[in-house]
Amino acid sequence: MKMQKYTVLLASALFLTLLPAGAASKKFADLSDQFMKESLSRSPSTASQMGYHKHKDAKSGRVLELDSMLDDMCMEFMQGQKAFYETWRKRFAEETPIASLDKQDAADFQLVDDQIALALLELDGIKNYQHNPTVVVEMIGSALFQPLAGNYAPKEKRVTHVVSRIEQVPRVLEQCKKYLNDAAPIFISTAISENEGNIELIQKTILKDIKPGTAIHARYRQAAPKAIKALKDFNTFLKTNKKLAGSEDAWRLGGANYDQKFKYVMETSLTPTELLEGAEREFKDVRAEMLAIATPMHEKWFGKKEVQDRDDTARENRIIGEVLKKISDEHPKRDQLLKAVEADLSGIKKFIADKKIVTLSPRNNLKVIPTPPYLRGIYSVAGFHSAPPLEPEARAEYWVTPIDPKDSKEKAESKLREYNNYTLKWLTIHEALPGHYIQFEHVNNIKPMQRRLLRSLYGNGAYIEGWAEYIAQVMLDEGYMKDNPKFRLTMRKIRLRLLANTILDIKMHTMKMSDQDALDLMIRDGFQTQAEAEGKLRRAKLSSCQLPTYYAGLREWLAFRKNYQEKHKDFNLLKFHNLVLDQGPLPVPVVEKLVN
């Protein structure tokens, strides 16, 4: 735990340290609960995702129906967010300093403090909301989609909430137009594409859930054309307004901002430089492992023909590349992607139960659906959305992005070859079982509810993504598809991709790595298809400090497991996984301290 940053607070803690532990714990629980609920009330779209639906306003006493509200995005409100977070950070430091708390509450304090620091960095330094129109576009899409996917109220009421939000779309877009500026071309093109998804959401998806001839249908017919016009006008604004035009490199975060953001995202002492060095070192090691797996397969399929390679690297690329190319011949048809994923789930679930990997959820609430159109810019392949922590019985969603009907045959084939039958198995392990779905099902069992909400809302990214990568390795180690070298080689390729993610994110945002160098790393050295590499290049520009969480978290999980096994000679895999998942997504080193 990063105790050094809290030493200045010890003086204000003296009166609290004299209190019984239970009193300090109750004080922190009450304060954090109030903070989270006030924070969610200021972002109704996020509140819907968390399952927080009604909020009593402290000033007016009014009960707010958050699901019928759309976020305030005006400049005055955004500036007010800074004061909101600064005030709360001071309150936590003075009223519940970390020195007064037990281990569990101190862990929660760290999550809250780091997330407040990250929010202040965004509002004060990075100011992504001013330069990246995907922020408002994705907020609108999420706000309109989430009530449809929930079960917090009868369908008619949820649809009424959605229509109420549709009525507010023009207001939000006009607010953002006043301050958006200097946007990188990649931000603009992605926002335009995702905004088309919002239009489709209103015109088709939402309309399907509205019964013709009803009062809500009449409201929809009034609101939808105005919202669609506002969305189309916003796209025109993005295309034509000169004040928006930023440089091609405007997406780069830069070293100072990147280092700060990395610190609050990872929540450990790890630095970008240390992680980059590890990734580049392991990249070479994994390629060597891949050559060892691929060589006998290559000899079987292609014979021992004499080929004059330029050097050892060229020989590695040829042997591994030719084997991977043959493996990728085994892939689903372009319209069968979701069915292929669904077909893998039952076999994976049975293996988990037979091998006692981790306790599965009794709720059985996972649904495989196409990725919502408004999110396909950032989730070009797949994603996961957990059941809301305040509504654990609700639907959890495994998103699979379908092949765009507009994609050429060549582009579709490139994506399908990357996500062949073997890669899809890894994808389902990572996103669903026993990856993110099982992970968040355990989170949604945490008590008290206040702690469950806090750890879900502010969950540590390295813990979350690291678990999904770590548990995929466990599945392999425990014998999943153990006699299939195609799967083992594919898994090494996935590890190579994870390492490349780290390298390109750090180098692109802090070292001005070029697009071509990034593509060479992924395609030539990492054996990715053109479509996969181009999608990841886009993602690296649209986000920052997220792609390295996979590798950072994997390292932490592997080290944690090794240390735990050495200390506990009666180590049991099932018990260990249940124990650590039941803590929720805290930084992995913090979890290690809590369970040892």
C-alpha positions in Angstrom: 0.0 0.0 0.0 1.2 3.5 -0.8 1.5 4.7 2.7 4.0 7.5 1.9 1.3 9.7 0.3 -0.7 9.8 3.5 1.9 10.7 6.1 0.9 14.3 6.0 -2.5 13.3 7.2 -1.5 11.7 10.4 -1.8 14.8 12.5 -5.5 15.1 11.7 -5.9 11.4 12.5 -5.0 11.7 16.2 -8.6 12.2 17.5 -9.9 9.3 15.4 -7.2 6.8 16.4 -8.5 7.1 19.9 -11.9 5.9 18.7 -12.8 2.2 18.9 -12.1 0.4 15.5 -15.8 -0.1 15.0 -16.6 3.6 15.3 -13.9 4.5 12.7 -15.1 1.8 10.4 -18.8 3.0 10.6 -17.7 6.6 10.0 -15.8 5.6 6.9 -18.7 3.4 5.7 -21.2 6.3 6.1 -18.9 8.8 4.4 -17.9 6.6 1.5 -21.6 5.6 0.9 -22.6 9.3 0.8 -19.7 10.1 -1.5 -20.5 7.3 -4.0 -24.2 8.1 -4.1 -23.6 11.8 -4.6 -21.0 11.0 -7.2 -23.5 8.7 -9.1 -26.3 11.3 -8.9 -24.0 13.6 -10.8 -23.6 11.0 -13.6 -27.0 9.4 -14.1 -25.6 7.2 -17.0 -23.1 5.7 -14.6 -25.7 5.3 -11.9 -27.8 3.2 -14.2 -24.9 0.9 -14.8 -24.3 0.5 -11.1 -28.0 -0.2 -10.4 -28.5 3.1 -8.4 -31.9 4.4 -9.5 -33.2 6.9 -7.0 -31.3 9.6 -5.1 -32.6 12.0 -2.5 -31.0 15.4 -3.1 -29.6 16.7 0.1 -30.4 20.4 -0.7 -33.9 20.2 -2.0 -35.1 16.9 -0.5 -36.4 15.8 -3.9 -36.1 12.2 -4.9 -34.4 12.0 -8.3 -35.3 9.3 -10.8 -31.8 8.9 -12.1 -32.7 6.6 -15.0 -34.8 9.3 -16.5 -32.0 11.8 -16.4 -29.1 12.5 -18.8 -25.8 13.7 -17.6 -25.1 17.5 -17.4 -22.2 18.2 -19.7 -22.0 22.0 -19.6 -18.7 23.7 -18.8 -20.0 25.1 -15.5 -20.9 21.6 -14.3 -17.6 20.1 -15.4 -15.8 22.9 -13.5 -18.0 22.1 -10.5 -16.9 18.5 -10.7 -13.4 19.6 -9.7 -14.6 21.4 -6.6 -16.8 18.4 -5.8 -13.8 16.0 -5.8 -11.5 18.4 -4.0 -14.0 18.8 -1.2 -14.6 15.1 -0.8 -10.8 14.3 -0.9 -10.4 16.8 2.0 -13.3 15.3 3.9 -11.9 11.8 3.7 -8.5 12.9 4.8 -9.7 14.9 7.7 -12.7 12.8 8.9 -11.5 9.2 8.1 -7.7 9.3 7.7 -6.2 6.1 6.6 -4.2 5.7 9.8 -7.5 5.3 11.7 -8.9 2.4 9.6 -8.6 -1.3 9.6 -7.0 -3.2 6.7 -10.3 -3.6 4.7 -11.3 0.0 5.1 -7.8 1.2 4.4 -7.9 -0.7 1.1 -11.2 1.0 0.2 -9.7 4.4 1.2 -6.9 3.8 -1.3 -9.4 3.0 -4.1 -11.4 6.1 -3.4 -8.4 8.4 -3.0 -6.7 7.1 -6.2 -9.9 7.5 -8.2 -10.5 11.0 -7.0 -6.9 11.8 -8.0 -7.5 10.3 -11.4 -10.7 12.3 -11.8 -8.8 15.5 -10.9 -6.0 14.7 -13.3 -8.6 14.3 -16.0 -10.5 17.5 -15.1 -7.4 19.7 -14.5 -4.7 18.3 -16.8 -5.8 15.9 -19.5 -9.3 17.4 -20.1 -10.3 14.6 -22.3 -13.9 15.8 -22.3 -12.9 19.0 -24.0 -10.9 17.3 -26.8 -12.5 13.9 -27.4 -16.1 13.8 -28.6 -16.3 10.1 -28.0 -16.8 10.9 -24.3 -20.3 12.4 -24.9 -21.2 10.0 -27.7 -20.5 6.9 -25.6 -22.2 8.4 -22.6 -25.4 8.9 -24.6 -25.2 5.4 -26.0 -24.7 3.9 -22.6 -27.5 6.0 -21.0 -30.0 4.8 -23.7 -29.0 1.2 -23.7 -28.6 0.3 -20.1 -32.3 0.6 -19.0 -33.3 -1.7 -21.8 -30.8 -4.3 -20.6 -31.8 -4.0 -16.9 -34.6 -5.5 -14.9 -34.9 -2.9 -12.1 -38.5 -2.1 -13.1 -41.3 -3.3 -15.4 -40.4 -2.9 -19.1 -42.9 -0.1 -19.7 -41.3 2.1 -17.0 -37.8 1.4 -18.2 -38.8 2.4 -21.8 -40.3 5.5 -20.4 -37.0 6.3 -18.8 -35.2 5.8 -22.1 -37.6 8.1 -23.9 -37.0 10.7 -21.2 -33.3 10.5 -21.9 -33.9 10.7 -25.7 -35.7 14.0 -25.0 -32.5 15.4 -23.4 -30.0 14.4 -26.2 -30.2 17.7 -28.0 -29.4 19.6 -24.8 -26.3 17.5 -24.0 -24.9 17.9 -27.5 -25.4 21.6 -27.5 -23.6 21.9 -24.2 -20.5 20.1 -25.6 -20.3 22.0 -28.8 -19.5 25.1 -26.8 -16.1 23.9 -25.6 -15.0 21.0 -27.8 -11.7 21.9 -29.5 -8.4 20.5 -30.7 -9.7 17.0 -31.3 -7.4 14.4 -32.9 -8.7 13.1 -36.2 -9.0 9.6 -34.7 -11.3 11.0 -32.0 -13.5 12.7 -34.6 -13.8 9.7 -36.9 -14.6 7.3 -34.1 -17.2 9.6 -32.6 -18.9 10.0 -35.9 -19.0 6.2 -36.4 -20.2 5.5 -32.9 -22.8 8.3 -33.2 -24.2 6.4 -36.2 -24.7 3.5 -33.6 -26.6 5.9 -31.4 -28.9 6.8 -34.3 -29.5 3.1 -35.0 -30.2 2.5 -31.3 -33.0 5.1 -31.3 -34.4 4.3 -34.7 -34.4 0.5 -34.4 -33.5 -1.1 -31.0 -35.5 1.2 -28.8 -38.5 1.4 -31.1 -38.8 -2.4 -31.0 -39.6 -2.1 -27.3 -42.3 0.5 -27.6 -45.9 -0.6 -28.1 -47.6 1.4 -30.9 -50.6 3.6 -29.9 -49.5 4.1 -26.3 -48.7 7.4 -24.6 -45.0 6.6 -24.5 -45.1 5.8 -28.2 -46.5 9.3 -28.8 -43.7 10.8 -26.7 -41.2 8.8 -28.6 -42.5 10.0 -31.9 -42.1 13.6 -30.7 -38.6 13.1 -29.2 -36.9 10.7 -31.6 -36.8 12.9 -34.6 -35.3 15.8 -32.6 -32.7 13.6 -31.0 -31.8 12.0 -34.4 -31.5 15.5 -36.0 -29.3 16.6 -33.1 -27.0 13.5 -33.5 -26.7 14.1 -37.2 -26.0 17.8 -36.7 -23.4 16.8 -34.2 -21.7 14.6 -36.8 -21.8 17.5 -39.3 -20.3 19.7 -36.6 -17.5 17.2 -36.0 -16.8 17.0 -39.8 -16.9 20.8 -40.6 -16.1 22.9 -37.5 -12.5 24.2 -37.9 -12.0 24.9 -34.2 -12.3 21.1 -33.6 -9.4 20.3 -35.9 -6.4 19.2 -33.8 -3.1 17.8 -35.0 -2.7 14.2 -36.1 -0.8 13.6 -32.8 -3.2 15.3 -30.5 -4.2 11.9 -29.0 -0.7 11.4 -27.5 -0.9 11.8 -23.7 2.7 12.8 -23.2 5.2 11.7 -20.6 4.1 13.8 -17.6 0.4 13.1 -17.9 1.0 9.4 -18.8 3.2 8.8 -15.7 0.6 10.4 -13.4 -2.3 8.5 -15.0 -0.4 5.2 -15.0 0.3 5.7 -11.2 -3.4 6.1 -10.4 -4.6 3.4 -12.8 -2.1 0.7 -11.6 -2.1 1.8 -7.9 1.3 0.3 -7.3 4.8 1.6 -7.3 5.4 0.1 -10.8 6.6 2.6 -13.4 6.0 2.6 -17.1 9.7 2.2 -17.7 9.9 -0.9 -15.5 6.9 -2.4 -17.2 8.2 -1.6 -20.7 11.5 -3.3 -20.0 9.8 -6.4 -18.7 7.5 -6.6 -21.7 10.3 -6.2 -24.3 12.4 -8.9 -22.5 9.5 -11.3 -22.3 8.5 -10.7 -25.9 11.8 -12.3 -27.0 11.3 -15.2 -24.6 7.7 -16.0 -25.8 8.8 -16.0 -29.4 11.4 -18.6 -28.5 8.7 -20.7 -26.9 6.5 -20.3 -30.0 9.4 -21.5 -32.2 9.8 -24.7 -30.1 6.0 -25.5 -30.3 5.8 -24.6 -34.0 8.8 -26.4 -35.4 7.5 -30.0 -35.2 4.2 -28.9 -36.5 5.9 -27.1 -39.4 7.9 -30.2 -40.3 4.8 -32.3 -40.2 2.8 -29.9 -42.5 5.5 -28.5 -44.7 8.3 -31.1 -44.6 12.0 -30.4 -44.0 12.6 -28.3 -47.1 15.8 -26.3 -47.4 15.1 -22.5 -47.2 17.7 -19.8 -47.1 16.5 -17.4 -44.5 18.1 -14.0 -44.2 18.8 -14.5 -40.4 17.5 -16.2 -37.3 14.7 -13.7 -36.9 13.5 -14.3 -40.5 13.6 -18.1 -39.9 11.5 -17.7 -36.7 9.0 -15.5 -38.5 8.7 -17.9 -41.4 8.2 -21.1 -39.3 5.9 -19.6 -36.7 4.0 -17.5 -39.3 3.3 -20.4 -41.7 2.1 -22.6 -38.8 -0.2 -19.9 -37.4 -1.5 -19.2 -40.9 -2.5 -22.8 -41.3 -4.1 -22.9 -37.8 -6.1 -19.8 -38.7 -7.7 -21.6 -41.6 -10.0 -23.1 -38.9 -12.4 -20.3 -38.3 -16.2 -19.6 -38.2 -18.1 -18.0 -41.1 -18.6 -14.3 -40.9 -22.2 -14.6 -39.8 -21.5 -17.4 -37.2 -19.3 -15.6 -34.8 -21.8 -15.4 -31.9 -22.9 -18.9 -32.4 -19.3 -20.2 -32.3 -18.7 -18.3 -29.0 -21.9 -19.7 -27.5 -20.9 -23.2 -28.5 -17.6 -23.0 -26.6 -19.2 -22.0 -23.3 -20.6 -25.3 -22.2 -17.4 -27.2 -22.6 -15.4 -24.6 -20.8 -17.9 -24.5 -18.0 -17.7 -28.3 -17.5 -13.9 -28.2 -17.5 -13.9 -25.5 -14.7 -16.3 -27.6 -12.6 -14.4 -30.9 -13.2 -11.0 -29.5 -12.4 -12.3 -27.4 -9.5 -10.7 -24.2 -10.9 -13.1 -21.7 -9.2 -16.7 -21.7 -7.8 -19.1 -20.9 -10.6 -22.1 -18.5 -10.2 -25.4 -20.0 -9.2 -27.2 -17.0 -10.9 -26.7 -18.3 -14.5 -27.3 -14.7 -15.8 -24.7 -14.5 -18.6 -26.0 -13.6 -22.0 -23.9 -13.4 -25.2 -25.0 -10.5 -27.3 -23.6 -8.4 -30.2 -21.6 -5.4 -28.9 -23.8 -2.4 -28.8 -23.1 -0.3 -32.0 -22.2 2.8 -30.0 -19.2 0.9 -28.4 -17.8 -0.8 -31.5 -15.1 1.8 -31.9 -13.3 0.9 -28.6 -14.7 -2.7 -28.4 -13.8 -3.8 -31.9 -13.7 -7.5 -30.9 -15.4 -8.2 -27.6 -16.1 -6.9 -24.1 -17.9 -7.8 -20.9 -20.5 -5.9 -18.9 -21.2 -7.2 -15.4 -24.6 -7.3 -13.7 -24.9 -4.0 -11.7 -23.5 -4.4 -8.2 -26.7 -3.2 -6.6 -28.7 -5.6 -8.8 -26.6 -8.8 -8.9 -29.5 -10.9 -10.2 -29.7 -8.7 -13.4 -28.2 -9.7 -16.7 -24.5 -9.9 -17.3 -23.4 -9.4 -20.9 -20.6 -10.9 -23.0 -20.3 -8.6 -26.0 -19.1 -10.0 -29.3 -18.6 -7.5 -32.1 -20.0 -8.9 -35.3 -18.3 -8.5 -38.7 -19.5 -5.2 -40.2 -21.7 -6.0 -43.2 -19.9 -3.1 -45.0 -16.5 -4.8 -44.5 -14.9 -6.2 -47.6 -14.5 -9.9 -47.9 -10.7 -9.5 -47.4 -11.1 -7.4 -44.2 -13.7 -9.9 -42.8 -11.4 -12.8 -43.6 -8.5 -11.1 -41.9 -10.6 -10.6 -38.7 -11.9 -14.2 -38.7 -8.4 -15.6 -39.2 -7.2 -13.7 -36.2 -10.3 -14.9 -34.2 -10.1 -18.4 -35.3 -11.6 -21.4 -33.5 -8.7 -21.5 -31.0 -8.5 -17.8 -30.3 -12.2 -17.7 -29.7 -11.8 -20.3 -26.9 -9.3 -18.0 -25.2 -11.6 -15.0 -25.7 -14.5 -16.8 -24.0 -12.2 -17.9 -21.1 -11.0 -14.3 -20.8 -14.3 -12.4 -21.0 -16.6 -14.9 -19.5 -15.7 -18.2 -17.8 -13.7 -18.2 -15.6 -12.6 -14.7 -16.5 -14.5 -11.4 -16.1 -18.0 -12.9 -15.7 -17.0 -15.2 -12.8 -14.8 -12.5 -11.3 -17.6 -10.0 -11.1 -20.1 -12.6 -9.9 -17.8 -13.0 -6.9 -17.6 -9.2 -6.5 -21.4 -9.1 -6.5 -21.5 -11.4 -3.5 -19.4 -9.0 -1.3 -21.0 -7.7 1.8 -21.8 -5.1 3.0 -23.4 -3.7 -0.1 -21.6 -0.4 0.4 -18.2 -2.2 0.0 -19.5 -4.1 -3.0 -20.5 -0.9 -4.8 -17.2 0.8 -3.9 -15.0 -2.0 -5.2 -17.1 -2.5 -8.3 -17.3 1.2 -9.1 -13.6 1.9 -8.5 -12.1 -1.5 -9.3 -8.4 -1.8 -10.0 -7.8 -2.3 -13.8 -4.6 -4.4 -13.3 -6.5 -6.8 -11.0 -9.4 -7.1 -13.4 -7.5 -7.6 -16.6 -4.7 -9.5 -14.9 -7.1 -12.0 -13.5 -8.6 -12.8 -17.0 -5.1 -13.4 -18.4 -3.8 -15.3 -15.3 -6.9 -17.6 -15.2 -6.5 -18.4 -18.9 -3.0 -19.6 -18.1 -4.4 -21.7 -15.2 -6.8 -23.3 -17.6 -3.9 -24.3 -19.9 -1.8 -25.5 -17.0 -4.7 -27.6 -15.6 -5.0 -29.4 -19.0 -7.6 -27.5 -21.0 -7.1 -28.8 -24.6 -3.8 -30.2 -23.3 -3.2 -32.5 -26.3 -3.7 -29.8 -28.9 -0.5 -27.9 -29.9 -2.6 -25.6 -32.1 -4.2 -24.2 -28.9 -0.9 -24.0 -27.0 0.7 -22.1 -29.8 -2.3 -19.8 -30.1 -2.1 -19.1 -26.3 1.6 -18.1 -26.7 0.5 -15.8 -29.5 -2.0 -14.2 -27.2 0.7 -13.7 -24.6 2.8 -12.0 -27.3 -0.2 -9.7 -28.1 -0.5 -8.8 -24.4 3.2 -7.8 -24.4 2.8 -5.9 -27.6 -0.2 -4.0 -26.1 2.1 -2.7 -23.3 4.9 -1.8 -25.6 2.8 0.1 -28.1 0.7 2.0 -25.4 3.8 3.3 -23.5 5.8 4.0 -26.6 3.0 5.6 -28.6 1.9 7.9 -25.8 5.3 8.9 -24.4 8.0 8.1 -27.1 6.2 9.2 -30.3 6.2 5.6 -31.7 4.9 5.9 -35.3 1.9 4.0 -36.7 4.2 2.0 -39.0 6.5 0.9 -36.1 3.4 -0.1 -34.1 2.0 -2.1 -37.0 5.4 -3.8 -37.6 5.5 -4.8 -33.9 2.1 -6.3 -34.1 2.1 -7.9 -37.6 5.7 -8.8 -38.3 6.9 -9.5 -34.8 3.7 -10.4 -33.1 2.0 -12.4 -36.0 -1.2 -10.5 -35.8 -3.4 -10.0 -38.9 -3.7 -6.6 -40.5 -7.3 -6.2 -39.3 -6.4 -7.0 -35.7 -3.4 -4.7 -35.7 -5.3 -1.8 -37.2 -8.0 -2.2 -34.6 -5.5 -2.3 -31.8 -3.7 0.8 -33.2 -7.0 2.6 -33.1 -7.7 1.5 -29.6 -4.2 2.6 -28.4 -5.0 6.1 -29.7 -8.5 6.2 -28.2 -7.3 5.1 -24.7 -4.3 5.4 -22.5 -2.8 3.3 -19.7 -5.5 0.6 -20.2 -3.7 -1.7 -22.6 -0.8 -2.2 -20.1 -3.1 -3.3 -17.3 -3.2 -6.9 -18.8 0.5 -7.4 -18.5 0.9 -5.5 -15.2 -1.9 -7.5 -13.7 -0.7 -10.8 -15.0 2.7 -10.3 -13.4 1.1 -9.4 -10.1 -1.2 -12.4 -10.1 1.5 -14.9 -11.0 3.9 -13.5 -8.3 1.0 -13.4 -5.7 0.1 -17.1 -6.4 3.7 -18.1 -6.2 4.2 -16.4 -2.8 0.9 -17.7 -1.5 1.8 -21.3 -2.4 5.2 -21.0 -0.7 3.5 -19.8 2.5 0.6 -22.3 2.5 1.8 -25.9 2.1 -1.8 -27.1 2.1 -2.5 -24.9 -1.0 -5.8 -25.6 -2.7 -6.5 -24.0 -6.1 -10.3 -23.7 -5.7 -10.0 -22.3 -2.2 -7.3 -19.8 -3.2 -9.3 -18.5 -6.2 -12.5 -18.2 -4.2 -10.6 -16.4 -1.4 -9.0 -13.8 -3.6 -12.0 -13.2 -5.9 -14.2 -12.6 -2.8 -12.0 -9.6 -2.0 -13.1 -7.8 -5.1 -10.9 -5.8 -7.5 -8.4 -4.1 -5.2 -4.8 -3.7 -6.3 -3.3 -7.2 -6.3 -0.5 -6.4 -3.7 -3.3 -5.1 -1.4 -5.3 -8.3 -1.8 -2.1 -10.3 -1.0 -1.7 -8.4 2.3 -5.4 -9.0 3.2 -5.4 -12.7 2.7 -1.9 -13.6 4.1 
